[in-house]
Amino acid sequence: MVLFGFVSSIASRFSAYRNYRRTLQALSALDDRELADLGIFRGRIEEIARGAAR
């Protein structure tokens, strides 16, 4: 059972990291005007991506 919990934890962390990377890439690809339309400043992209990964 401990091994299953460990593997499950690793899988969950990997999934969260992939979600973070996808969000970071998608938001970084937008220009400043598109980000402004979403109410996002370029300097907050990483913070927002970290929140989306949770």
C-alpha distance matrix in Angstrom:
0.0 3.8 5.4 5.1 6.4 8.7 10.0 10.5 12.3 14.4 15.3 16.4 18.4 20.0 21.0 22.6 24.4 25.8 27.0 28.6 30.4 31.6 33.0 34.6 36.2 37.5 39.0 40.4 42.2 44.1 47.5 48.5 50.3 47.3 45.1 47.8 47.8 44.1 44.9 43.0 44.5 43.6 42.6 39.8 38.2 35.4 34.7 34.6 32.3 29.8 30.0 29.4 26.2 24.6
3.8 0.0 3.8 5.4 5.1 6.2 8.7 9.8 10.5 12.4 14.3 15.3 16.6 18.4 19.9 21.1 22.6 24.4 25.8 27.0 28.7 30.4 31.6 32.9 34.7 36.2 37.5 38.8 40.8 42.8 46.0 46.9 48.9 46.1 43.7 46.4 46.7 43.0 43.6 41.5 42.7 41.7 40.4 37.8 36.3 33.3 32.6 32.9 30.6 27.9 28.3 28.1 24.8 23.1
5.4 3.8 0.0 3.8 5.4 5.0 6.2 8.4 9.8 10.6 12.2 14.1 15.4 16.5 18.3 20.0 21.1 22.6 24.3 25.7 27.0 28.6 30.3 31.5 32.9 34.6 36.2 37.3 39.0 41.3 44.6 45.7 47.8 44.9 42.7 45.6 45.9 42.4 43.1 40.9 42.0 40.8 39.7 37.2 35.4 32.4 32.2 32.4 29.8 27.3 28.1 27.6 24.1 23.0
5.1 5.4 3.8 0.0 3.8 5.4 5.2 6.0 8.5 9.9 10.4 12.0 14.2 15.2 16.3 18.2 19.9 21.0 22.4 24.2 25.7 26.9 28.4 30.0 31.5 32.8 34.5 35.9 37.5 39.5 43.0 44.2 46.0 43.0 40.9 43.8 43.8 40.2 41.2 39.2 40.6 39.5 38.7 36.0 34.1 31.4 31.1 30.8 28.2 26.0 26.5 25.6 22.2 21.1
6.4 5.1 5.4 3.8 0.0 3.8 5.5 5.0 6.0 8.6 9.8 10.3 12.2 14.1 15.2 16.4 18.2 19.9 21.0 22.4 24.3 25.7 26.8 28.3 30.2 31.5 32.8 34.2 36.1 38.0 41.3 42.3 44.1 41.2 38.9 41.6 41.8 38.1 38.8 36.8 38.2 37.3 36.2 33.5 31.8 29.0 28.4 28.3 26.0 23.5 23.8 23.3 20.0 18.4
8.7 6.2 5.0 5.4 3.8 0.0 3.8 5.4 5.1 6.3 8.7 9.9 10.7 12.3 14.2 15.4 16.5 18.4 20.0 21.1 22.6 24.4 25.8 26.9 28.6 30.3 31.7 32.7 34.7 36.9 40.1 41.1 43.2 40.4 38.1 40.9 41.4 37.8 38.4 36.1 37.1 35.9 34.8 32.3 30.5 27.5 27.2 27.5 25.0 22.4 23.3 22.9 19.4 18.3
10.0 8.7 6.2 5.2 5.5 3.8 0.0 3.8 5.4 5.1 6.1 8.6 9.9 10.5 12.2 14.2 15.3 16.5 18.3 19.9 21.1 22.5 24.3 25.6 26.9 28.5 30.3 31.3 33.0 35.3 38.6 39.9 41.9 39.0 37.0 40.0 40.2 36.7 37.7 35.4 36.6 35.2 34.4 32.0 29.9 27.1 27.2 27.1 24.2 22.2 23.1 22.2 18.6 18.1
10.5 9.8 8.4 6.0 5.0 5.4 3.8 0.0 3.8 5.5 5.1 6.1 8.6 9.9 10.5 12.3 14.2 15.3 16.5 18.3 20.0 21.1 22.5 24.2 25.8 27.0 28.6 30.1 31.7 33.7 37.1 38.2 40.0 37.0 34.9 37.8 37.9 34.3 35.3 33.2 34.7 33.7 33.0 30.3 28.2 25.7 25.4 25.0 22.4 20.3 20.8 19.7 16.3 15.4
12.3 10.5 9.8 8.5 6.0 5.1 5.4 3.8 0.0 3.8 5.5 5.1 6.2 8.6 9.9 10.6 12.3 14.3 15.4 16.5 18.4 20.0 21.1 22.4 24.4 25.8 27.0 28.3 30.3 32.3 35.5 36.4 38.4 35.6 33.2 36.0 36.3 32.7 33.4 31.2 32.4 31.4 30.4 27.7 25.9 23.1 22.7 22.7 20.2 17.7 18.4 17.9 14.4 13.3
14.4 12.4 10.6 9.9 8.6 6.3 5.1 5.5 3.8 0.0 3.8 5.5 5.2 6.1 8.6 9.9 10.5 12.3 14.2 15.2 16.5 18.4 20.0 20.9 22.5 24.3 25.8 26.7 28.6 30.8 34.1 35.2 37.4 34.7 32.4 35.5 36.0 32.5 33.3 30.8 31.8 30.3 29.4 27.1 25.0 22.1 22.3 22.4 19.5 17.4 18.7 18.0 14.3 14.2
15.3 14.3 12.2 10.4 9.8 8.7 6.1 5.1 5.5 3.8 0.0 3.8 5.5 5.1 6.1 8.6 9.9 10.5 12.3 14.2 15.3 16.5 18.3 19.8 21.1 22.5 24.3 25.6 27.1 29.3 32.7 34.1 36.0 33.0 31.1 34.2 34.3 30.9 32.1 29.8 31.2 29.8 29.3 26.9 24.5 22.0 22.3 21.8 18.7 17.2 18.2 16.8 13.2 13.5
16.4 15.3 14.1 12.0 10.3 9.9 8.6 6.1 5.1 5.5 3.8 0.0 3.8 5.5 5.1 6.2 8.6 10.0 10.6 12.3 14.4 15.4 16.6 18.3 20.1 21.1 22.6 24.2 25.9 27.7 31.1 32.2 33.9 31.0 28.8 31.7 31.9 28.3 29.3 27.2 28.7 27.7 27.1 24.4 22.2 19.8 19.6 19.0 16.3 14.5 15.0 13.8 10.3 9.9
18.4 16.6 15.4 14.2 12.2 10.7 9.9 8.6 6.2 5.2 5.5 3.8 0.0 3.8 5.4 5.1 6.1 8.6 9.8 10.4 12.3 14.3 15.3 16.3 18.3 19.9 21.1 22.2 24.3 26.3 29.5 30.4 32.5 29.9 27.5 30.4 31.0 27.5 28.2 25.7 26.7 25.4 24.6 22.1 20.1 17.3 17.3 17.3 14.4 12.3 13.6 12.9 9.2 9.3
20.0 18.4 16.5 15.2 14.1 12.3 10.5 9.9 8.6 6.1 5.1 5.5 3.8 0.0 3.8 5.4 5.0 6.2 8.6 9.8 10.6 12.3 14.2 15.2 16.5 18.3 20.0 20.9 22.6 24.9 28.2 29.6 31.7 29.0 26.9 30.1 30.6 27.3 28.4 25.8 26.8 25.1 24.7 22.5 20.0 17.4 18.2 17.9 14.6 13.2 15.0 13.7 10.0 11.4
21.0 19.9 18.3 16.3 15.2 14.2 12.2 10.5 9.9 8.6 6.1 5.1 5.4 3.8 0.0 3.8 5.4 5.1 6.2 8.6 10.0 10.6 12.3 14.2 15.4 16.5 18.3 19.8 21.3 23.3 26.8 28.2 29.9 26.9 25.1 28.3 28.3 25.0 26.4 24.1 25.6 24.2 24.2 21.7 19.0 17.0 17.5 16.5 13.3 12.5 13.6 11.5 8.2 9.7
22.6 21.1 20.0 18.2 16.4 15.4 14.2 12.3 10.6 9.9 8.6 6.2 5.1 5.4 3.8 0.0 3.8 5.5 5.1 6.2 8.7 9.9 10.5 12.1 14.3 15.3 16.4 18.0 20.0 21.7 25.0 26.0 27.8 25.0 22.8 25.7 26.1 22.6 23.6 21.2 22.6 21.5 21.1 18.4 16.1 13.9 14.0 13.2 10.2 8.9 10.0 8.4 4.7 6.4
24.4 22.6 21.1 19.9 18.2 16.5 15.3 14.2 12.3 10.5 9.9 8.6 6.1 5.0 5.4 3.8 0.0 3.8 5.4 5.0 6.2 8.6 9.9 10.4 12.2 14.2 15.4 16.2 18.3 20.5 23.6 24.8 27.0 24.5 22.2 25.4 26.1 22.9 23.8 21.0 21.9 20.1 19.7 17.6 14.9 12.4 13.4 13.2 9.7 8.7 11.1 9.9 6.5 9.1
25.8 24.4 22.6 21.0 19.9 18.4 16.5 15.3 14.3 12.3 10.5 10.0 8.6 6.2 5.1 5.5 3.8 0.0 3.8 5.4 5.1 6.1 8.5 9.8 10.5 12.2 14.2 15.2 16.5 18.9 22.3 24.0 26.0 23.2 21.4 24.9 25.2 22.2 23.7 21.0 22.2 20.3 20.6 18.6 15.4 13.6 15.1 14.2 10.5 10.8 12.8 10.6 7.9 11.1
27.0 25.8 24.3 22.4 21.0 20.0 18.3 16.5 15.4 14.2 12.3 10.6 9.8 8.6 6.2 5.1 5.4 3.8 0.0 3.8 5.5 5.2 6.1 8.5 9.9 10.5 12.2 14.0 15.5 17.2 20.7 22.0 23.7 20.7 18.9 22.1 22.2 19.0 20.5 18.2 19.8 18.5 19.0 16.5 13.4 12.2 13.1 11.5 8.0 8.8 10.0 7.2 5.3 8.7
28.6 27.0 25.7 24.2 22.4 21.1 19.9 18.3 16.5 15.2 14.2 12.3 10.4 9.8 8.6 6.2 5.0 5.4 3.8 0.0 3.8 5.6 5.2 6.0 8.6 10.0 10.6 11.9 14.2 15.9 19.0 20.1 22.2 19.6 17.3 20.4 21.2 18.0 19.0 16.2 17.2 15.6 15.7 13.4 10.4 8.6 9.8 8.9 5.2 5.8 8.1 6.5 4.8 8.5
30.4 28.7 27.0 25.7 24.3 22.6 21.1 20.0 18.4 16.5 15.3 14.4 12.3 10.6 10.0 8.7 6.2 5.1 5.5 3.8 0.0 3.8 5.5 5.0 6.1 8.5 10.0 10.3 12.2 14.7 17.8 19.4 21.7 19.2 17.3 20.8 21.7 18.9 20.2 17.2 17.8 15.6 16.0 14.5 11.1 9.5 11.9 11.3 7.5 8.9 11.7 9.9 8.6 12.3
31.6 30.4 28.6 26.9 25.7 24.4 22.5 21.1 20.0 18.4 16.5 15.4 14.3 12.3 10.6 9.9 8.6 6.1 5.2 5.6 3.8 0.0 3.8 5.5 5.2 6.1 8.6 9.8 10.7 12.9 16.5 18.4 20.2 17.3 16.0 19.6 19.8 17.2 19.1 16.5 17.8 15.8 17.0 15.4 11.7 11.3 13.5 11.8 8.4 10.7 12.5 9.8 9.4 13.1
33.0 31.6 30.3 28.4 26.8 25.8 24.3 22.5 21.1 20.0 18.3 16.6 15.3 14.2 12.3 10.5 9.9 8.5 6.1 5.2 5.5 3.8 0.0 3.8 5.5 5.1 6.1 8.3 9.9 11.2 14.6 16.0 17.7 14.8 12.9 16.4 16.7 13.8 15.5 12.9 14.5 13.0 14.2 12.2 8.6 8.8 10.6 8.3 5.4 8.6 9.8 7.3 8.2 11.8
34.6 32.9 31.5 30.0 28.3 26.9 25.6 24.2 22.4 20.9 19.8 18.3 16.3 15.2 14.2 12.1 10.4 9.8 8.5 6.0 5.0 5.5 3.8 0.0 3.8 5.6 5.4 5.9 8.5 10.3 13.3 14.5 16.9 14.6 12.5 15.9 17.1 14.5 15.6 12.5 12.9 10.7 11.6 10.3 6.6 6.4 9.2 8.2 5.4 8.4 10.7 9.4 10.0 13.5
36.2 34.7 32.9 31.5 30.2 28.6 26.9 25.8 24.4 22.5 21.1 20.1 18.3 16.5 15.4 14.3 12.2 10.5 9.9 8.6 6.1 5.2 5.5 3.8 0.0 3.8 5.6 5.1 6.1 9.0 12.1 14.3 16.6 14.2 13.0 16.7 17.6 15.6 17.3 14.3 14.8 12.1 13.8 13.2 9.4 9.8 12.9 11.7 9.1 12.1 14.3 12.5 12.9 16.6
37.5 36.2 34.6 32.8 31.5 30.3 28.5 27.0 25.8 24.3 22.5 21.1 19.9 18.3 16.5 15.3 14.2 12.2 10.5 10.0 8.5 6.1 5.1 5.6 3.8 0.0 3.8 5.5 5.3 7.0 10.6 12.9 14.4 11.5 10.8 14.5 14.7 12.8 15.1 12.7 14.0 12.1 14.4 13.4 9.7 11.2 13.7 11.5 9.5 13.1 14.4 12.1 13.3 16.9
39.0 37.5 36.2 34.5 32.8 31.7 30.3 28.6 27.0 25.8 24.3 22.6 21.1 20.0 18.3 16.4 15.4 14.2 12.2 10.6 10.0 8.6 6.1 5.4 5.6 3.8 0.0 3.8 5.4 5.5 8.6 10.0 11.8 9.3 7.6 11.3 12.1 10.1 11.8 9.1 10.2 8.4 11.0 10.0 6.6 9.0 11.3 9.2 8.3 12.0 13.1 11.6 13.5 16.7
40.4 38.8 37.3 35.9 34.2 32.7 31.3 30.1 28.3 26.7 25.6 24.2 22.2 20.9 19.8 18.0 16.2 15.2 14.0 11.9 10.3 9.8 8.3 5.9 5.1 5.5 3.8 0.0 3.8 5.5 7.7 9.4 12.1 10.5 9.0 12.6 14.2 12.8 14.0 10.9 10.6 7.7 10.1 10.4 7.2 9.1 12.2 11.2 10.1 13.4 15.3 14.3 15.6 19.0
42.2 40.8 39.0 37.5 36.1 34.7 33.0 31.7 30.3 28.6 27.1 25.9 24.3 22.6 21.3 20.0 18.3 16.5 15.5 14.2 12.2 10.7 9.9 8.5 6.1 5.3 5.4 3.8 0.0 3.8 6.6 9.6 11.6 9.7 9.6 13.3 14.1 13.4 15.4 12.9 13.1 10.5 13.5 13.9 10.7 12.8 15.8 14.3 13.0 16.6 18.2 16.6 17.9 21.4
44.1 42.8 41.3 39.5 38.0 36.9 35.3 33.7 32.3 30.8 29.3 27.7 26.3 24.9 23.3 21.7 20.5 18.9 17.2 15.9 14.7 12.9 11.2 10.3 9.0 7.0 5.5 5.5 3.8 0.0 3.8 6.6 8.0 5.9 6.3 9.8 10.5 10.3 12.3 10.4 10.9 9.2 12.8 13.1 10.5 13.5 15.8 14.0 13.7 17.4 18.3 16.8 18.9 22.1
47.5 46.0 44.6 43.0 41.3 40.1 38.6 37.1 35.5 34.1 32.7 31.1 29.5 28.2 26.8 25.0 23.6 22.3 20.7 19.0 17.8 16.5 14.6 13.3 12.1 10.6 8.6 7.7 6.6 3.8 0.0 3.8 5.5 5.4 6.3 8.7 10.1 11.1 12.5 10.8 10.4 8.9 12.6 13.7 12.0 15.2 17.4 16.0 16.3 19.8 20.7 19.8 22.0 25.0
48.5 46.9 45.7 44.2 42.3 41.1 39.9 38.2 36.4 35.2 34.1 32.2 30.4 29.6 28.2 26.0 24.8 24.0 22.0 20.1 19.4 18.4 16.0 14.5 14.3 12.9 10.0 9.4 9.6 6.6 3.8 0.0 3.8 5.5 5.1 6.1 8.6 9.9 10.2 8.7 7.7 7.0 10.6 12.0 11.3 14.8 16.5 15.4 16.5 19.7 20.3 20.0 22.5 25.2
50.3 48.9 47.8 46.0 44.1 43.2 41.9 40.0 38.4 37.4 36.0 33.9 32.5 31.7 29.9 27.8 27.0 26.0 23.7 22.2 21.7 20.2 17.7 16.9 16.6 14.4 11.8 12.1 11.6 8.0 5.5 3.8 0.0 3.8 5.4 5.0 6.3 8.8 9.6 9.6 9.7 10.2 13.7 14.5 13.9 17.6 18.9 17.2 18.5 21.9 22.0 21.3 24.2 26.7
47.3 46.1 44.9 43.0 41.2 40.4 39.0 37.0 35.6 34.7 33.0 31.0 29.9 29.0 26.9 25.0 24.5 23.2 20.7 19.6 19.2 17.3 14.8 14.6 14.2 11.5 9.3 10.5 9.7 5.9 5.4 5.5 3.8 0.0 3.8 5.4 5.1 6.6 8.8 8.7 10.0 10.4 14.0 14.0 12.7 16.3 17.6 15.3 16.3 19.9 19.8 18.6 21.5 24.1
45.1 43.7 42.7 40.9 38.9 38.1 37.0 34.9 33.2 32.4 31.1 28.8 27.5 26.9 25.1 22.8 22.2 21.4 18.9 17.3 17.3 16.0 12.9 12.5 13.0 10.8 7.6 9.0 9.6 6.3 6.3 5.1 5.4 3.8 0.0 3.8 5.4 5.1 6.2 5.1 6.4 7.2 10.6 10.3 9.3 13.1 14.0 12.0 13.4 16.7 16.7 16.0 19.0 21.3
47.8 46.4 45.6 43.8 41.6 40.9 40.0 37.8 36.0 35.5 34.2 31.7 30.4 30.1 28.3 25.7 25.4 24.9 22.1 20.4 20.8 19.6 16.4 15.9 16.7 14.5 11.3 12.6 13.3 9.8 8.7 6.1 5.0 5.4 3.8 0.0 3.8 5.2 4.8 5.5 6.6 8.7 11.7 11.6 11.7 15.5 15.8 14.0 16.1 19.1 18.6 18.4 21.6 23.6
47.8 46.7 45.9 43.8 41.8 41.4 40.2 37.9 36.3 36.0 34.3 31.9 31.0 30.6 28.3 26.1 26.1 25.2 22.2 21.2 21.7 19.8 16.7 17.1 17.6 14.7 12.1 14.2 14.1 10.5 10.1 8.6 6.3 5.1 5.4 3.8 0.0 3.8 5.5 7.6 9.9 11.9 15.0 14.2 13.9 17.6 17.8 15.3 17.2 20.4 19.4 18.6 22.0 23.9
44.1 43.0 42.4 40.2 38.1 37.8 36.7 34.3 32.7 32.5 30.9 28.3 27.5 27.3 25.0 22.6 22.9 22.2 19.0 18.0 18.9 17.2 13.8 14.5 15.6 12.8 10.1 12.8 13.4 10.3 11.1 9.9 8.8 6.6 5.1 5.2 3.8 0.0 3.8 5.5 8.9 11.0 13.6 12.0 11.4 14.9 14.8 11.9 13.9 17.0 15.8 14.9 18.4 20.2
44.9 43.6 43.1 41.2 38.8 38.4 37.7 35.3 33.4 33.3 32.1 29.3 28.2 28.4 26.4 23.6 23.8 23.7 20.5 19.0 20.2 19.1 15.5 15.6 17.3 15.1 11.8 14.0 15.4 12.3 12.5 10.2 9.6 8.8 6.2 4.8 5.5 3.8 0.0 3.8 6.8 9.9 11.9 10.3 11.0 14.4 13.7 11.4 14.2 16.8 15.5 15.6 19.1 20.5
43.0 41.5 40.9 39.2 36.8 36.1 35.4 33.2 31.2 30.8 29.8 27.2 25.7 25.8 24.1 21.2 21.0 21.0 18.2 16.2 17.2 16.5 12.9 12.5 14.3 12.7 9.1 10.9 12.9 10.4 10.8 8.7 9.6 8.7 5.1 5.5 7.6 5.5 3.8 0.0 3.8 6.4 8.4 6.8 7.3 10.9 10.5 8.7 11.4 14.0 13.4 13.7 16.9 18.6
44.5 42.7 42.0 40.6 38.2 37.1 36.6 34.7 32.4 31.8 31.2 28.7 26.7 26.8 25.6 22.6 21.9 22.2 19.8 17.2 17.8 17.8 14.5 12.9 14.8 14.0 10.2 10.6 13.1 10.9 10.4 7.7 9.7 10.0 6.4 6.6 9.9 8.9 6.8 3.8 0.0 3.8 5.4 5.5 7.0 10.3 10.5 10.0 12.4 14.8 14.9 15.8 18.5 20.4
43.6 41.7 40.8 39.5 37.3 35.9 35.2 33.7 31.4 30.3 29.8 27.7 25.4 25.1 24.2 21.5 20.1 20.3 18.5 15.6 15.6 15.8 13.0 10.7 12.1 12.1 8.4 7.7 10.5 9.2 8.9 7.0 10.2 10.4 7.2 8.7 11.9 11.0 9.9 6.4 3.8 0.0 3.8 5.4 5.5 8.6 10.1 10.1 11.5 14.0 15.1 15.7 17.9 20.2
42.6 40.4 39.7 38.7 36.2 34.8 34.4 33.0 30.4 29.4 29.3 27.1 24.6 24.7 24.2 21.1 19.7 20.6 19.0 15.7 16.0 17.0 14.2 11.6 13.8 14.4 11.0 10.1 13.5 12.8 12.6 10.6 13.7 14.0 10.6 11.7 15.0 13.6 11.9 8.4 5.4 3.8 0.0 3.8 5.7 7.4 8.3 9.7 11.4 13.0 14.3 15.7 17.5 19.5
39.8 37.8 37.2 36.0 33.5 32.3 32.0 30.3 27.7 27.1 26.9 24.4 22.1 22.5 21.7 18.4 17.6 18.6 16.5 13.4 14.5 15.4 12.2 10.3 13.2 13.4 10.0 10.4 13.9 13.1 13.7 12.0 14.5 14.0 10.3 11.6 14.2 12.0 10.3 6.8 5.5 5.4 3.8 0.0 3.8 5.6 5.2 6.1 8.6 10.0 10.7 12.4 14.5 16.1
38.2 36.3 35.4 34.1 31.8 30.5 29.9 28.2 25.9 25.0 24.5 22.2 20.1 20.0 19.0 16.1 14.9 15.4 13.4 10.4 11.1 11.7 8.6 6.6 9.4 9.7 6.6 7.2 10.7 10.5 12.0 11.3 13.9 12.7 9.3 11.7 13.9 11.4 11.0 7.3 7.0 5.5 5.7 3.8 0.0 3.8 5.5 5.2 6.1 8.6 9.9 10.5 12.4 14.8
35.4 33.3 32.4 31.4 29.0 27.5 27.1 25.7 23.1 22.1 22.0 19.8 17.3 17.4 17.0 13.9 12.4 13.6 12.2 8.6 9.5 11.3 8.8 6.4 9.8 11.2 9.0 9.1 12.8 13.5 15.2 14.8 17.6 16.3 13.1 15.5 17.6 14.9 14.4 10.9 10.3 8.6 7.4 5.6 3.8 0.0 3.8 5.4 5.0 6.1 8.7 9.8 10.7 13.0
34.7 32.6 32.2 31.1 28.4 27.2 27.2 25.4 22.7 22.3 22.3 19.6 17.3 18.2 17.5 14.0 13.4 15.1 13.1 9.8 11.9 13.5 10.6 9.2 12.9 13.7 11.3 12.2 15.8 15.8 17.4 16.5 18.9 17.6 14.0 15.8 17.8 14.8 13.7 10.5 10.5 10.1 8.3 5.2 5.5 3.8 0.0 3.8 5.5 5.2 6.4 8.8 10.1 11.4
34.6 32.9 32.4 30.8 28.3 27.5 27.1 25.0 22.7 22.4 21.8 19.0 17.3 17.9 16.5 13.2 13.2 14.2 11.5 8.9 11.3 11.8 8.3 8.2 11.7 11.5 9.2 11.2 14.3 14.0 16.0 15.4 17.2 15.3 12.0 14.0 15.3 11.9 11.4 8.7 10.0 10.1 9.7 6.1 5.2 5.4 3.8 0.0 3.8 5.4 5.1 6.3 8.8 10.4
32.3 30.6 29.8 28.2 26.0 25.0 24.2 22.4 20.2 19.5 18.7 16.3 14.4 14.6 13.3 10.2 9.7 10.5 8.0 5.2 7.5 8.4 5.4 5.4 9.1 9.5 8.3 10.1 13.0 13.7 16.3 16.5 18.5 16.3 13.4 16.1 17.2 13.9 14.2 11.4 12.4 11.5 11.4 8.6 6.1 5.0 5.5 3.8 0.0 3.8 5.4 5.0 6.4 9.1
29.8 27.9 27.3 26.0 23.5 22.4 22.2 20.3 17.7 17.4 17.2 14.5 12.3 13.2 12.5 8.9 8.7 10.8 8.8 5.8 8.9 10.7 8.6 8.4 12.1 13.1 12.0 13.4 16.6 17.4 19.8 19.7 21.9 19.9 16.7 19.1 20.4 17.0 16.8 14.0 14.8 14.0 13.0 10.0 8.6 6.1 5.2 5.4 3.8 0.0 3.8 5.4 5.2 7.0
30.0 28.3 28.1 26.5 23.8 23.3 23.1 20.8 18.4 18.7 18.2 15.0 13.6 15.0 13.6 10.0 11.1 12.8 10.0 8.1 11.7 12.5 9.8 10.7 14.3 14.4 13.1 15.3 18.2 18.3 20.7 20.3 22.0 19.8 16.7 18.6 19.4 15.8 15.5 13.4 14.9 15.1 14.3 10.7 9.9 8.7 6.4 5.1 5.4 3.8 0.0 3.8 5.4 5.6
29.4 28.1 27.6 25.6 23.3 22.9 22.2 19.7 17.9 18.0 16.8 13.8 12.9 13.7 11.5 8.4 9.9 10.6 7.2 6.5 9.9 9.8 7.3 9.4 12.5 12.1 11.6 14.3 16.6 16.8 19.8 20.0 21.3 18.6 16.0 18.4 18.6 14.9 15.6 13.7 15.8 15.7 15.7 12.4 10.5 9.8 8.8 6.3 5.0 5.4 3.8 0.0 3.8 5.5
26.2 24.8 24.1 22.2 20.0 19.4 18.6 16.3 14.4 14.3 13.2 10.3 9.2 10.0 8.2 4.7 6.5 7.9 5.3 4.8 8.6 9.4 8.2 10.0 12.9 13.3 13.5 15.6 17.9 18.9 22.0 22.5 24.2 21.5 19.0 21.6 22.0 18.4 19.1 16.9 18.5 17.9 17.5 14.5 12.4 10.7 10.1 8.8 6.4 5.2 5.4 3.8 0.0 3.8
24.6 23.1 23.0 21.1 18.4 18.3 18.1 15.4 13.3 14.2 13.5 9.9 9.3 11.4 9.7 6.4 9.1 11.1 8.7 8.5 12.3 13.1 11.8 13.5 16.6 16.9 16.7 19.0 21.4 22.1 25.0 25.2 26.7 24.1 21.3 23.6 23.9 20.2 20.5 18.6 20.4 20.2 19.5 16.1 14.8 13.0 11.4 10.4 9.1 7.0 5.6 5.5 3.8 0.0
